[in-house]
Amino acid sequence: MIRRVGFYGEFSSRNPDASAPSIRDDVRFHALFDEAQILEYMSSCREIYTTVGADLDVISDDEEFVAGAGSLITDGTWVWPLELQYYIRRYHVELPEDFLAAVRAANYTPPKVSSARYVEIVDDLFGPSAFGEGANREEGRGGFFSWYLSDLTSHSWGRLLGALESAGLNTRHLLTEDVFLARTGKGGSDSLPVRDLPGMAEVLAGPGDGEFELHLWLALDTYTIVRVRRLDDTTTAVVYDIAHLQEPEREEVVAALVRVLDEFRDDCQGFVLDRTGRSSRDAWDSLVLERAWPSEPFPDSVAVDADLDALPSGSGAVTRTEYGHLAVFNRNRVDGAQA
């Protein structure tokens, strides 16, 4: 059983338990002698669930935003919301003694956690196979992360591909250095003989019917397929398929993509993150192009222009956060968490 720390009542968007304590009761005027080491430990642990956006500081009146609020971090024994680290740093929020004792006993060095343990943690938090193989069996569905980007020239494509590589998503296979880039259309799929980033950027920015398909490698046997579709003269859909990935690799890819998206948020007209393929990926094109919410089950996260802040009927329990010029609607995932 995973142990929880820092799920306060003020974090109600991710903790519907009314009995959760208030973070204000744990605010302290002075930092612990080893607060810096504890924060370094927590920052070095693995992000096991990623949300996009920012929540307002629940204590201050100065409208300070906490980026990534709602994401979950784990060291294999404990799990906490990413924003807890912000509140420790700013308000010296008190932590349970058994958590502190474990961190100090580890000499402030996070343990190595096996992939099997991460699967157990995901099952504990979200239920068995929440993001696993059995979640995508409905015909026509599958996990995806769609970005709607504007004005993708060969220059901006070069920047984007470079940022993906810096985040650990490589355009070349890590062993063979092969590149897989193809154009798909009514006549099938044609592999394109491109060997370097400038060449890939030039191809992806060029006109043409159909869509492009590119493989990005996280490890020798782990990759995500990127599908690029030109929707109109100013909007390109860049869709990352994550249906075939298992935990923890799926969340590693999602976290890497969120880091890259953060660099391109000014060029982003919207995005949709759906880990388990609750909704059809193509249906969301209308939200960006026509400002019309599709009649689809609500995915994990949807970002739209902040001016379009009305939710469709039947969207379920969601929370609205900020992300630059975008409003992000995150579907609640963690139930019954305790501080």
C-alpha positions in Angstrom: 0.0 0.0 0.0 1.4 3.4 -1.0 1.5 6.0 1.8 0.2 9.5 1.1 1.5 12.8 2.3 0.4 16.4 1.6 -3.1 15.8 0.2 -4.8 18.7 2.0 -8.4 19.8 1.9 -7.5 23.0 0.0 -6.3 20.7 -2.8 -10.0 19.7 -3.3 -9.6 19.4 -7.1 -7.6 16.2 -6.4 -8.9 15.3 -3.0 -12.7 15.1 -2.6 -12.3 13.8 1.0 -14.0 16.4 3.3 -12.1 15.1 6.3 -8.7 16.0 4.9 -6.8 18.4 7.1 -6.2 22.1 6.3 -2.8 23.1 5.0 -3.0 26.3 7.1 -2.7 24.2 10.2 0.7 22.9 9.1 2.2 26.3 8.1 5.4 27.0 10.2 7.4 30.3 10.6 10.7 28.6 10.4 12.3 26.0 8.1 13.6 22.7 9.4 17.4 22.5 9.6 17.4 20.2 6.6 14.6 21.6 4.6 16.8 22.2 1.5 17.9 18.5 1.5 14.4 17.3 2.0 13.2 19.4 -1.0 16.1 18.2 -3.1 15.1 14.6 -2.2 11.5 15.3 -3.2 12.4 17.0 -6.4 14.6 14.1 -7.4 11.8 11.5 -7.1 9.8 10.3 -10.0 6.7 12.0 -11.5 4.2 9.2 -11.7 1.1 11.2 -12.9 1.3 14.5 -14.8 -1.2 17.2 -15.2 -0.8 20.4 -17.1 -1.7 23.9 -15.9 -1.3 25.9 -12.8 -3.4 26.4 -9.6 -3.5 29.6 -7.5 -1.6 29.5 -4.2 -4.3 28.5 -1.7 -2.7 30.5 1.2 -1.5 33.8 -0.3 -3.7 36.6 -1.7 -1.1 37.7 -4.2 -2.4 35.4 -7.0 0.8 33.3 -7.3 0.4 30.3 -9.6 1.8 26.9 -8.8 2.7 25.2 -12.1 1.9 21.5 -12.5 -0.4 21.4 -9.5 -2.1 18.0 -9.4 0.8 16.0 -10.7 1.9 13.2 -8.4 5.5 12.3 -7.2 6.6 9.1 -5.6 9.7 7.6 -4.0 8.2 4.1 -4.2 6.9 4.2 -0.6 5.3 7.6 -0.4 3.3 9.7 -2.9 2.6 13.4 -2.8 1.2 16.2 -5.0 3.9 18.1 -6.8 2.6 21.4 -5.3 3.5 20.2 -1.8 7.1 21.1 -2.6 6.1 24.7 -3.4 4.3 25.0 0.0 7.2 23.6 1.9 9.6 26.0 0.2 7.4 29.1 0.7 5.5 28.3 4.0 7.7 25.6 5.6 4.7 23.3 5.7 5.2 20.6 8.4 5.7 17.0 7.2 4.9 13.8 9.1 7.7 12.6 11.3 7.7 9.1 9.8 8.2 10.6 6.3 11.0 12.8 7.5 12.6 9.9 9.3 12.5 7.8 6.1 14.1 10.6 4.0 16.9 11.2 6.6 17.5 7.4 6.9 18.0 7.3 3.1 20.6 10.1 3.5 18.4 12.3 1.3 19.0 10.0 -1.7 15.8 8.6 -3.4 15.9 4.8 -3.7 15.8 3.1 -7.1 12.3 1.9 -7.7 11.5 -1.0 -10.1 9.1 -0.7 -13.0 7.0 -3.4 -11.3 6.7 -1.2 -8.2 5.5 1.7 -10.2 2.8 -0.5 -11.8 1.7 -1.4 -8.2 1.5 2.3 -7.3 -0.6 3.2 -10.3 -2.9 0.3 -9.5 -3.2 1.5 -5.9 -3.9 5.1 -6.8 -6.2 4.6 -9.9 -7.3 1.0 -9.8 -6.0 -2.1 -11.6 -5.1 -1.5 -15.3 -6.2 2.1 -15.2 -3.8 3.1 -17.9 -2.9 -0.4 -19.0 -3.5 -2.8 -21.9 -7.1 -3.5 -21.0 -8.1 0.2 -21.1 -8.0 0.7 -24.8 -10.0 -2.2 -26.3 -13.0 -0.3 -27.5 -12.8 -0.1 -31.3 -11.4 3.2 -32.6 -10.0 4.4 -29.3 -6.5 4.7 -27.9 -4.4 6.9 -25.6 -3.1 10.1 -27.2 -1.7 13.5 -26.4 -2.8 16.0 -29.2 -1.2 19.4 -29.6 -2.8 22.1 -31.8 0.1 24.4 -32.9 0.1 27.4 -35.1 2.6 28.5 -37.8 4.9 25.5 -37.7 7.7 26.6 -40.1 10.8 24.6 -40.8 12.5 26.8 -38.2 9.9 26.1 -35.5 9.8 22.4 -36.4 13.6 22.4 -35.9 13.2 23.9 -32.4 10.4 21.5 -31.5 12.4 18.4 -32.6 15.4 19.6 -30.8 13.4 20.2 -27.6 11.9 16.7 -27.9 15.4 15.2 -28.1 16.6 17.3 -25.1 13.6 15.8 -23.2 14.8 12.3 -24.0 12.5 11.6 -26.9 14.9 10.8 -29.7 14.3 10.9 -33.5 16.9 8.2 -34.0 16.8 4.7 -32.7 19.3 4.6 -29.8 21.2 1.6 -31.2 20.8 1.6 -35.0 20.4 5.4 -35.4 17.7 4.7 -37.9 15.0 7.4 -38.5 11.4 6.4 -39.2 9.5 9.2 -41.0 6.8 8.4 -43.4 3.9 10.0 -45.2 0.6 8.2 -45.1 -2.4 8.8 -47.4 -5.0 7.0 -49.5 -2.2 5.2 -51.4 -0.7 3.8 -48.3 2.5 4.7 -46.5 5.8 6.0 -48.0 9.0 6.0 -46.0 10.9 9.3 -46.4 14.7 9.1 -46.6 15.6 11.8 -44.1 18.6 11.5 -41.8 19.0 14.8 -39.8 16.9 17.3 -37.9 17.0 20.0 -40.5 15.8 17.6 -43.2 13.0 16.3 -40.9 11.9 19.9 -40.1 11.8 20.8 -43.7 9.6 17.8 -44.6 7.2 18.2 -41.7 6.7 21.9 -42.4 6.0 21.3 -46.1 2.6 21.0 -47.8 1.1 17.7 -48.7 -2.0 15.6 -48.4 -2.4 12.9 -45.7 -0.3 12.9 -42.6 3.2 12.3 -41.5 4.3 9.6 -39.0 7.5 9.9 -37.0 8.8 7.5 -34.3 10.4 9.1 -31.1 12.4 6.7 -29.0 12.6 6.8 -25.2 14.6 3.6 -24.9 15.8 0.8 -27.2 12.4 -0.9 -27.2 10.1 2.0 -26.1 8.8 4.7 -28.5 5.8 6.9 -29.2 4.4 7.4 -32.7 3.9 11.1 -33.7 1.2 11.8 -36.3 1.3 15.2 -37.9 -1.8 16.6 -39.7 -2.3 20.0 -41.3 -5.8 21.1 -40.4 -5.8 24.4 -42.2 -3.4 27.1 -43.3 -2.5 28.1 -39.7 -3.1 25.0 -37.5 -1.2 21.7 -37.3 -2.3 18.8 -35.1 0.7 17.0 -33.6 -0.7 13.8 -32.0 1.5 11.5 -29.8 0.1 7.9 -29.6 0.6 6.5 -26.1 -1.9 3.7 -26.2 0.7 1.0 -26.5 2.9 2.2 -23.6 2.7 0.6 -20.2 3.5 2.1 -16.8 5.9 3.6 -15.9 7.0 4.4 -19.5 3.7 6.0 -20.4 4.0 8.6 -17.6 7.7 9.2 -18.5 6.7 10.0 -22.1 3.8 12.2 -20.9 6.0 14.1 -18.4 8.6 14.6 -21.2 6.0 15.9 -23.6 4.6 18.3 -20.9 8.1 19.8 -20.4 8.4 20.3 -24.2 4.9 21.8 -24.5 5.8 24.3 -21.8 8.4 25.8 -24.2 5.8 26.1 -27.0 2.8 27.2 -25.0 2.7 30.6 -26.8 2.3 28.8 -30.1 -0.3 26.3 -28.8 -3.9 26.9 -29.6 -5.0 24.0 -27.4 -4.3 20.4 -26.4 -6.0 17.2 -25.3 -4.4 14.5 -23.1 -6.3 11.2 -22.9 -4.2 8.4 -21.4 -6.7 5.6 -21.9 -8.5 6.7 -25.0 -11.8 7.6 -23.4 -12.5 9.8 -26.4 -11.7 9.8 -30.1 -8.6 11.9 -30.8 -9.9 13.5 -34.0 -13.2 14.7 -32.5 -11.3 17.5 -30.6 -10.3 19.2 -33.8 -13.6 21.0 -33.8 -12.9 22.6 -30.4 -9.9 24.5 -31.8 -11.2 25.2 -35.3 -14.8 25.8 -34.6 -15.0 26.5 -30.8 -17.4 23.6 -30.5 -17.2 21.1 -27.7 -17.5 17.6 -29.1 -20.0 15.1 -27.6 -17.2 12.8 -26.3 -16.4 11.4 -22.9 -14.1 13.8 -21.0 -10.4 13.0 -21.3 -7.7 13.6 -18.7 -7.1 17.2 -19.7 -8.3 19.7 -22.3 -6.8 23.1 -22.9 -8.6 25.8 -24.9 -8.3 29.6 -25.3 -9.1 31.2 -22.0 -12.0 33.1 -23.6 -13.8 29.8 -24.2 -14.3 28.8 -20.6 -17.7 27.2 -20.7 -17.8 23.5 -20.1 -20.1 21.1 -22.1 -22.9 19.5 -20.3 -22.1 16.1 -18.8 -18.3 16.8 -18.6 -18.2 15.3 -15.1 -16.0 16.5 -12.2 -13.3 18.7 -13.7 -11.2 21.6 -12.4 -10.1 24.7 -14.3 -6.5 25.9 -14.1 -4.4 28.4 -15.9 -1.7 27.7 -18.5 -0.5 31.0 -20.0 -3.2 32.1 -22.5 -5.0 28.8 -22.2 -7.5 27.4 -19.7 -6.9 23.8 -18.8 -9.7 21.5 -17.7 -8.4 18.5 -15.8 -10.6 15.5 -15.0 -10.2 14.4 -11.4 -8.4 11.1 -11.0 -7.3 10.6 -7.4 -10.1 9.8 -4.9 -9.9 9.5 -1.2 -6.3 10.5 -0.8 -5.3 11.3 2.7 -2.6 13.7 4.0 
